[in-house]
Amino acid sequence: MSSEHGGELAELLGQGNAAEIGSHRVRSCRWWRAFGTWLAVSLLGIGTTAWAVSGRRMHLLASMFGPHEDIEAFSKHKGWRHHPGLNCFSDHGGVPLSGPAQLPGAWSVEGCLEQCDKAHACHAAVVSNSVPDGQSPCFLLDHITESECLQGMPYDTWSRKHSETPEGGLARRNIDTSPPASTSRAPGATTPDSKVATTNTTTTGGASKRSHYQVRDVRLSKNEIEEMAATHAEHKMTAASEHADPESPNWGCGLLGFIPGISEGGKQVTKETQQLIDALKATSDFGKVSYWNWNFAPQTNNVNGKDETEVISSDFLFMPEMWGAGVAEDKYIRPAGQSNFLDSNGQQCAATMANILLGTNEPDIGGSCMGNMFGTCLAPCPASMTPAECPAAHLDDRLPRASPTASGQCNCWQFSHATGAGFWPLKGCAAEQPLPKLWDDPACVGAVMGNWKQTAAIAVAKGYKYLSTPLIAENMDYAEKFIQKACGCTTPDSCSCTEASCGCPVYVGFHFYAYDCQPSGPGGYNTFKSRLQAVADIMDKYKFVKGAIINEVGMLNCASEDQNPICVPDSGKYPASKVKDHSCPSNHDLPDGLSTFVKQLFRYVADARTKDDREVVKGFSWFNQDRQGGTYNLRLFDSDGSLNKVGRSYMEACTEWRRPTTT
């Protein structure tokens, strides 16, 4: 799932104003928990520009952006500029007019803009892009700060043309452009109308975990993109191991989440953190630790009121994700193989951009809204519902639990975001939550595949060599069907294309979480083994598929609900709130707590082989987060920055898995 991370907010999550990704966004970067305001998130799968990120599902983190030309173009409505997929609302780039932000009733674009014209202080309006014109809610805003809005959302923002500034931002009339005292910013972050964009997103999931992220990303100019692409050939990655298959690399053990002990710019690393890094990078054919965050670049996340900046060193490969099911925007995808690229804060990142693009975050399940309705809000409110009828979810888990409507719907766009792309509607698809039942709607399949192939073409032009399937929460058949469609397979032996240039994924991405500190029970070890076998079966049928990337692994703090990764936290036999460190206690299944779980999973990983003896698992990332998206405390470090028991077990199990064998 998305790590609360972001959608199309990647992608980031929050649906925003009215009503990515992700956050998270985006995730969630989950997204798209609505993370990537300019850059980020592909949270939703909705179509236009987005960034995402996510924590557990959301995950945050991927991007649903539309073509750059659409965003820059002025609309047919005289005096107005159209921002497709941009959702501006309170605390996310939009300042509402005094009084109700949403007008009563349903509106057309023209009608909503006319209402803004009649309001003296109105300089922007937001409408839905996922319902027929004339059936949308209408939100009126005093002003917007574009870089802080959520992108890739099922909403479009319209701003007055005359308020445009030379920098491309939107003027804030009579408003100080310095950050509000209540707004936390990462070190080095600039003011709202600067080149650095800001967005909030989160993501998570039972397949992806979510966290509360505040994401910032850079809007790269055309010249910068071209310059980076021109130098891309000078930074191509080579496998570290002379025995590695260059056409079927293993990414080894990776990380996500906050890593303590790395200084700004990644220039200095504490001894204990470097010890973990050295162990993990030795498991990769690239000689580097893989890192991902539901987004296109490292970012700053706001976790329960505290900024955590993702700083990684030159020992890392960053694996970007397209969180949502829309089209990624060219300018936000950094060239593959590029070192010292700009992160989402506009700061130089010492890591190298990997040559693989990860697919949509958890489209196979509807997911949940993050925060204080996690596990109970399972769908967005329809446009026909008034604000008074649609309860708002809030991302901060410290707030009291709240309830959605009787139908399990809530306002997940204004103060929160969804766990994954499956939560949201998608342009070109009929259903309100079309992605989980994608294969039942041929028109929707066409829309999703068309978007994916456009994204793949952008990635290939930037030097990306590999693609993954969508990151599956639970339905492994979804991944196989995606391969069939994307690769043009009429039979396993007859596929029209088997490489990234046509959008064909060669890695199967999935997430796995056991439940309630009882991995021997439902949804536990047996489910993990069945997913490994499902990938092995796919590899046996489709010989071009290289293996599985399992990039969210952990334990959910709830009782198993028919293996549904969306469940109510603290609902099981071993609630995290009752344990001192909020982790798993020693019990019959886990005599050494989560360390037992980690070591057992890697035994299954090591044993997973195809019929022709190829290794199945080509990448594995533990969900290094604390109670995000319904998980226990899964962090590998204690609060003082030292490796804890789970961190050391992860290091040891990874080393054993990828230990070279003598011949």
N, C-alpha and C positions, 0 to 999 in steps of 0.2 A: 504494500500500500504505500501511499505516499507518506512520506514522513512528513508530516504536518507541514510538514513540510511539505515548491513548487513547483497552473494551470492552464487551462491551457496555460494556466498558471499554474510550473513549473514551473502558465502552468502553475501557477502559483496558487491557486487555490482560492482565494476568497472570491466570492462572486461579486463582491463588491457593492458598490453603491446602491444600487438600487436594490434594488429589490427586495482566479483565474481562476491555480492556479489554480509552491504553491507553495510556496508554498508552496503549499504548500501546500501551494506553492504552494506558495508557495509557495509538497511538499508541496516550503519545501520548499537558494535556491530553492524539492515537496515541494517551488512553489511554490512553486507556485503557490504555497500557502499564500499566494498572492505575493510573492516575493518580488518579483522582478519587475519592477515598475517599468523601466524602459527596456530592460534587457531580459529580464528574467524569465519568466516562468512559463511554462507551458502547462498550465494547470488544467485546464479544462477540456479541451478538446473541442473547443468551440469555434474555432475558426479564425481569426485574425491574429494580431500580434500578441505574443504573450511571453511571460517568463514564469517559471514556477519554481516550486520547491516544496518541500514538504517534509515533514518529519516522517512519522511512520508511514503514512499512506500518502500521502501526498506529495506527500508526499507529498516538493516542492517542491518544482521544481521543477519543468520542462517546458516547451513553449508552444503556444498556440497562436503564433502570430500570423498576421496576414501580410501580404506584400507591402514592402516599405512604401511603394508608390501610393498605395491606398491611404496610408497614414498621412503622408505628406500632402496629398492632393486636397484642394479646396472643393467643397461639395457644391452640388447644383443649387443648394439653398443660399441665395445671395447673402453675403455678410457672415456666413458661418463656415467653420472648418470642421471636417468630419474626422473623428478618431476611432476607427473600427476596433472593437474589442477592448476599448479602454474604459475602465469603470472607476470613476472618481466619487468618493463619498467621505463622510466624516472620518478623520484620522488616516485617510488614504488619499490625500491629495485634493479633496473636495471640501469646501466650506459652504454649507447649506445657507439658504436665505433664512432670515429670522422667521419663525413659525414652522409649520409642517414642511418637511423636505419633499415629501411625495404628494403630488396633487391627487385628489380623489378621482376615481374612475379610470377608464382605459383611453389611451391616446395614440394618435398617429405621430410620426416624426414631425410633420408639418404643424400639427396642432400643439405639440409640446413646445416647439420653438416659438410659436406665436405667443404662448403663455409666458415664455421667458422674455419676449419682446415687450410685453405689457408690464413686466415687473422691472422697476427702475434699477434695482441693484443686481439683477440677474445677468450673468455673463457666461453661463454654461448650462447645458441640460443633458440629462442621461436618459436613454431609452433602451428597451430590450431589443436585441437582434435575433432572438430565438422564437419570436411569436409573429403572427401576421401583423402588418402595419395597421394600426387602429386598435390593437389589443394590448398595447404596452403600458406599463406604468410610466409615469413622467416625474423626473426629479429635477428640481431647479437649484442651481448653485450660485453663490455670490462670486466665487472665483475658484480656479483650480491650479494646482501645481502639478503639471503633467508627469514629472519624474517620480512623483509619490503615489500616483494612481496605480491600480492593478491592470495588468495587460492580459490579453487572451481571454477575456471574460465574455459572457453572453450578453454584454451590454455595449452600447456605443455612446461615446461622449461627443457633444457638439459644442464648440466654443466660438465666441464671437471673434471674427477675423481681425477686428481692429485691436484686440488685446494681445496680439502676438508680439513678442519681443524679438530683437535681432538674434538672440541665442537660440531661438526656437522654443523657448519656454512660453508660458502664458502669464502675462503681467498680473501681479497681485495688487490691485488698486488700493492705495492707502494702507498697504500691509507691509510690515517690516519683513524683508526677505531673509533675515537671519533665522536660524532654527529656533522654534519655540522652546522655552525653558523646559517644558514637559516632554520634549522629544529627545530621546536618547540617540546619539549618533556614534558611529564607530570612529576610532582614532583616524584622523586624516580625512574624514568625510566632509564634503563641502555643503554649501547652502542649497536649499531646494531647487533654485533655478540654475544650478550649475550643471556641469557635464555629467556629474555622477547622479544616477537616478536612485530613488528609494522606493521600496515597496515592502509590504508586510505579507508574509506567507508562511504556511506551515504544512507539514505533511506527515503522514504515518500510515501504518498499515499492518494488518494481521498478516498482512503481507507487507505493509509498509507502516512505519511508525511515524507519528507526527510530532513536530515540535513547534514552539511559537517562534517563528523567525521574523526578523526584520531584515529584508534583503535590499541591497543596493547594487546597482550595476551600471556599467558604462555604456554610453551611446557612442559607438565608434563611427568616425566619419568614413566616407567612401575612400578617401586617400589612405587612411589608416588601414582599412581592410585590405586594399590592394597592396600596400607595402608589406603587411604581414604575410599575405599570400605569396608575394614575390620572394620572400626570404624563407618560406616554408621548406623548400627543398634542402636548405642548409641544416635543418633540425630534425631530419628523419630519425626515427627510433630504430635501434637494432636490438635484437635479442641478446640478453646477457649470457645465456647459456649456449655453449657451442653445440650442445646436444638438442636444443629446442628446435621444434619444427616451425620455421618462420611463417608457414601458411596456416598453422593451427596453434597459435600461442596460448599459453596458460597464464592468466593474470595473477594467479596465486591468491594469497590472503590480503584483503583490503580493509579500509577503515571508512567510517563516516562519523559525523559529529565533531564536537570540540576536542582538540588534542592539546593538552597543556604542555608547557615546556619548550615551545618554539617561539623565538623572538620575532618581532616585526620584520617582514621581508624574508623570513625563513633562514636568516644568516647564522643563528646560534640555536642549538638544541641541547637541552639538559641531558645528562648521562643516561637517566632512566628512560626517558622518551626515545632517545637514540637507540637504546638497547632493543626496544620493541620494533622500531623502524628497521634496524639491521636484520632482525629475525624475519620480519615479514617480507622485506624486499628480496631476500634470498629465496623466497618461494615463487617468485615471478620470473618468467622468461625474459622480461624486460629489465630485470634488476632494479625495479622501483616498486614502491607500495601504491596500489591503486586506491583512489579516493573518489567519492561521489557525494552529491548532496541534493539530488532532485532538480538540479539547475544546470546552467551552462558554464558556471565558474564559481570559485569560492566566494563566500559572502559573509555578512555579519547577520547573526540571528539574535532576536530578542527572546530569551527564554525566561518566562516568568519575571519580566521586568529587568533582566540583566543582559547586557550585550555580550555576545560571544562571537568573536571574529575567527573565522576559519583560516588559520595561517598554516601553510604546509611548505616544506622545504624542497630543495632540488632532488630529494630522494623519492619524490612522489610523482605519479601519473594521475592527472585529473580526468575522470570519465564523465563527460557531459551527458545529460538526459533531456529528451524531448518529452516533457511531462504530460502534455495533453495530446489530443488527437487532431489538432489543427495543423497549420503549416508554420514551420519555424521561420523566423526572419533572418535573412542572410547576415545582416550586420552583427548579430548577437552570437553567431557561431564562430569561435576562434579557430584558426587553422590548426589542423592536427599536426602533432610533432613540434608545435611552437613552445619554446621555453620562455620564461620571463614575460608571460602575457599579462594583461591587465585583469585583475579580479573584479568582482561586482562593486567594489568600493573605489575603483579607479587606481588601486595600488598595484605595483608590480608583484606578481606571484612567481616564486622561484621554481615552481613545479613545471612539468611538461604536459601539454595537452595530449591525451591519449588519441589513438587513431580508431576508436570505436565510439559510436553514438548509440546510447541506450534508448529503448522505445518507451511508449506511453505507460504511465504509471497506473497499474491495477484497473484496467478497463473492464475486467471480467466480473467485477462485483459492483454493486451500487455504492458501497462504502457508507460513510457517516460524516456528519459535520463534526469538526474538532471542537475541543473545549468542554464547556459545561453541559453540552447535550450529546457528548460522544456516546455512541451506542444506542441512542434513542431517536435522534433526528436522522432519518434515513433518506430524505429527499428534500429538494427545495420547494418552497411554496409556489404555486402557479401564479402567473401574472394577474389572474382574475381576483386574487385574494388581496384584501386591503392590508396596509401595515398593521392595523390594530388586530387583525385576525391572524397575523403571521408572527409568532414569537421569535425574537432574535437570540441566536446563540452567541456566546462570547468565548474567545479563545483562551482566556486565562483560566487555568484549571483550579486556581485558588478561590474562584468565585463559587457560591453555592450552586448545587445542581439545579438545572431548569428543565422544563418539559416542552416538547414540541406540540404540535396539534395532535388531535386524536388519530390522524392518519400518518403521524410520524414526520411531518414536514416542519421546516423552520426557515427563518431568514439566516442563511449561512453565508451571505455575501457581504454583509455590512461590518460585522465585528469578528468574523471567524472565516474559516475556509474548509473545504472538504478534504477527505483523506485521499481521494484518487479521482481520476478522470471519469470513472463510471458513474459518479454522482450527478454529473451535469448533462444538460442537453447538448446536442451538437448540430451545427448548421448542416442541412442536407439530410437529416434523419428525422423521422416522424415522432418517435416516442420521446417522453420527457426525460427518461434515462435510457438512451438507446444502446449504449456500448455493451452492457452485460449480455444483451440478446442480439448483438450485432448481426450474427449469421442468419437470423430470421428475416432480415430486411435487406434485400438486394440493393436498393437505392442507397441505404446507409453504408453498406459494404463499399459501394462505389465511391462515396464521399470520403470515407476513411482511407481507402487505398489511394485515391487521388491525392489527398493531403500528404500521406506518407511518402509517396513517390516524389512529390515536390521537395519535401524535406530531405529525402535521400540525395536528390540531385544537388542540393545546396551543400550537403555534407561532403559528397564525393568531390565537388569542385574545390573544397577546402582541404582535401587530402585525406579524408576519412576512408579507411579500407574496410571496416567491418560495421555491421549493424546488429542490434539484438531485436528479438521479438518484443512485444509489449511485456512489461514486467508483471507477471501473473501472480494474483493473490491466492487462487485456489484451483481454478479450472485449467488443467494442463491441455485439454483438447483445444482450448482457445488458441494456444500457441501454435499447435500443429495446423489448425485451419488458417491462421494468419500466414504461416509459411506457404501453404498451398496457394493462397490468393496472391500474396506479394511476389512469389517466385514463379507464378504462372504454371503450376503443376497440374497436369491432367491425371498423372499417375506418379508415384514416387520416383520412377525412372525417367519421367518425361516432364521436365521443367524448362520453361523458356529462358530463364535467367537464374543464375545462382551466385550473384555477387551484388555488392552494394549499389552499383550504378543503376540498377532497376528497382532498388528498394528491397532486395532479397536479404532477410536476416540470416546469419549463419550461427548465431549464438541464441540459445533459449534463455530468457531471463525469467526468474521467478523468486518469490519471497516465501519465507517459512517461519511460522511461530507456533510453538507448543503453548499449552494452557495450564495456568494454575499450579505451576511447579510440579506437574504430574505428567511428564512426557511419555510415560508408559500407557497413558489413557487415550481417549479419543482425540484425534487431531495431533497426536504426538509422533513418536518415532516411526510408527508404521506409515503415517501419512508422508513423512519425509522420505522414507524408502520408496514409497509408491511414486512420488514425484521424480526421484532420481531414475526409477525404472521407466517412467514415461518419457524422460529425455533420452534415455538409452534406446528406447523403441523408435523414437523419432530419428535418432542418429543412424540406427540400423536401416530404416526405410529411406531416409534422405541423406545420402552419403556426404553431401556437401556441408551438412550441419556439423559444427565443430565441438559443441558441448554446451554446458549450462553455466550461466553466471548467476549465482545466488547472492544477491546484494542486499538483502535484508534478512537477518536471522536473529531470533530472540525468543522471549517468553512473554506471553500476554497475561496481565493481571486480572484474570476473570475465568469463570468456569467455561468449559467448551460448550458452545451452542451449535451442535451439529456441524462442527468444524467451521463455523462462521467466524472470521477474524474480526468482525464488528461486534463487540460485546461490552457490557457495562463494567467499568473498572471496579475492583474490590468485591466482585460478586462470587468469588470462588472460596475454596476451603482455606487458601493461604493468601489473604489480602495483603497487599504491599504495605498498607497503612499500619498494619500490626507488627511489622518487622522493623527492627531498628534502622537498618540500612536500606529498607524498601526493596530488598532483593529476595531471592528464594532461600528459605531456611533449609537446614538439613532435614531430610525426610526419607521415607522408604525408597522413593524413586531417585532422589538426589542426595546421597549420603554426604557429599562434599559440596552441596549447594549447586549453583550454576556451573561450577567447574566440572562437575560430573556430566552435565548436559553438553557442554562444549566438547569434551573429550569423546563422548559417545557419538556425537554427530560426525566428527571427523573420521571415526572408524567406518561409518557408512559411506562417507565421501571417498575414502581410500579404496573401498571395495567396489564402488560403482564402475562397471566397465561395460562396453558394448560387446556384441557377439564376436567381433573381430578384434577384441582386446584393446580398444581405445579408451582412454580415461574419459569419464563423463563430465566431471566438474572441472571447469576452466576458470573459476573465479568464485570467491567466497568472502562476504563482508558481514561481520557481526554488527548488530544494531547498537552502536556505542552511544546510547542516550539514557536519560534518567526519567522514567515514567512519562514518556511521550507517546501519544496515540494508544494509550491503554496498556503500555508495557510496565514491567517492573523496572527497577534501577538496573540497567544493563551496562553501565559505564565500566571501562577497563581501567580507569584511574580513580584514586581516591581524591578527596577535595584538596589535599596538599600537593597533588601532582605526581604522587608515586603510583606505580603499577599496583593494582590490587590482585587478589587471588585469581579472579576471572581473567584479568589481563595477562597474567603469567601463564594461565592454562591455555589461553588463546594462542599465545606466542609458542608454547611448547607443542600444542596440537598441530599448528600450522607447519612448524618445522618438521615434525614427524611425517606429516602428509606428503610434503614435497622434498623429503630427504633424497638426495641422489642415490640411485642403486648402482652397485658395481656389476659389471658384466664380464 
